[in-house]
Amino acid sequence: MSEKAVDSIDLGSWARFTPSLVSFLSNDVDAGARLVFYVDQPLLAPDTQLTAPGLANKLLRRKAKISSDKPGIAVLVDQTQGALSYTALAPRVDGLEQLLLGPAHVMQLALLGWDAQPNALTFKTTDAAKLAEIITRSLLEVFKVSHPADLGLDLA
């Protein structure tokens, strides 16, 4: 898969982004690929006061450390019995266990159909159109990306 294939994802408008992502996922992506959309700045302000996740932390009222990393959504592509399946992953914490997403973000993603896990939220499907729609809504409603051109995009 080439960078040219990633260029087929239209970042010019949300109206063109979703169908071009469907086309990319349906036609241009290979099993084992990882596509990452990320925003330019953290969703949580450094001075945000949140309790660290976990019962012990809540009981001891330990404050959560806020990550300065850029949050995003990774799309992992797998192939099972000849059919592609997709897993979207939105990490809740970075590699240092610092928060990328706050409780409000987690709740909003869960309301959109994401499954909340301790360290990340996941969305699994075999339908490229459904995945593209969920990613678009998540980027707009939760990550507050006003225009797709504001997204970072990496392919691995």
VODREN-545199 format. One record per residue (C-alpha): residue in three letters; x, z, y. Coordinates in steps of 0.2 Angstrom, whole numbers, plus 5000, padded with zeros to 4 digits. Layout:
N
ALAXZY ...
This chain:
156
MET500050005000 SER500749955017 GLU500650015035 LYS499649855038 ALA498349915026 VAL498150075037 ASP498049965052 SER496449905045 ILE495650075050 ASP494950035067 LEU495250175079 GLY494450085094 SER492750175093 TRP491750285081 ALA490550145078 ARG491950035070 PHE492950185063 THR491750235049 PRO491450055042 SER493350015043 LEU493750175034 VAL492450135020 SER493249965018 PHE494950035018 LEU494450165004 SER493550034994 ASN494749894995 ASP496449935001 VAL496950104994 ASP497850144978 ALA497650294966 GLY498850424971 ALA498750384989 ARG498650525002 LEU497850485019 VAL497950615033 PHE497050625049 TYR497550755061 VAL497150805079 ASP498450825093 GLN498251015096 PRO497751165087 LEU495951215086 LEU496251395089 ALA497051465105 PRO498651565102 ASP497751725110 THR496251705098 GLN495751875091 LEU495251855073 THR495351975058 ALA496551905045 PRO495651845029 GLY495351965014 LEU494552125011 ALA496052235014 ASN496452145030 LYS494652175036 LEU494652355031 LEU496352385040 ARG495852275054 ARG497352165054 LYS497452025066 ALA497651855060 LYS499151755065 ILE498651585073 SER499551435068 SER500251315081 ASP500151165068 LYS499051025071 PRO497451045060 GLY496750895050 ILE495950815035 ALA496950745020 VAL496050615009 LEU496750614991 VAL496350464980 ASP496250484961 GLN495750364947 THR494750424932 GLN494150304919 GLY494450154930 ALA493450224945 LEU494250294961 SER493750464966 TYR494150544983 THR494450724988 ALA494550775006 LEU495450925010 ALA495451025026 PRO496751165026 ARG496151335033 VAL497951405034 ASP499751325036 GLY501251355025 LEU501551525033 GLU499751585030 GLN499351565049 LEU497551515053 LEU497251335057 LEU495351345056 GLY494351495062 PRO492751565054 ALA491651455065 HIS492551295059 VAL492351345041 MET490551385043 GLN490251215052 LEU491151115038 ALA490251215025 LEU488551165033 LEU489150985032 GLY489351005013 TRP491251055011 ASP491651184998 ALA492551335005 GLN494051394995 PRO495251535000 ASN496551415008 ALA495651255011 LEU493951175012 THR493651025000 PHE492450884999 LYS492350774982 THR491450614979 THR491650444971 ASP490650364986 ALA491850294999 ALA490450275012 LYS489850455010 LEU491650515012 ALA491950405027 GLU490350475035 ILE490750655031 ILE492550635038 THR491850555054 ARG490550695057 SER491850825053 LEU493050755066 LEU491750735079 GLU490750895076 VAL492051025070 PHE493750955076 LYS492950895092 VAL493950735092 SER493150635107 HIS493850465102 PRO494650405086 ALA496150335096 ASP496550525099 LEU496850545080 GLY498550545071 LEU498550455055 ASP499850465041 LEU499950385024 ALA500950445009 
